Amino acid sequence: MRRGSRNVGVHDAVVLGKALGISPPELLFGEQESSELWLNESQRKLLELFNQLPGSEQQRMIELFEVRLKEIDEYVEKYLRGRLKDNPPPE
């Protein structure tokens, strides 16, 4: 029997982190900082709600965000095109 060691990979850190109730970065790097230091209140709330959803609903929410972002991009592009048409740049 041979004893060895190996590094904890990202997948292992996620699984172990969930089981231990700590974040994967804390497990991998020993950081004591929490996400509260780098996420604002809206981001924390969104993540808290998102994490309560089942996996299929999480994917659905991601798709809805992508659709909404595309709609906003198209609206802004249309607005800018209309604005340029109304006010052509001086020659």
Secondary structure, DSSP 8 states (H G I E B T S, - for coil): ---------HHHHHHHHHHHTS-HHHHHH-----GGGTS-HHHHHHHHHHHHS-HHHHHHHHHHHHHHHHHHHHHHHHHHHHHHHHS----
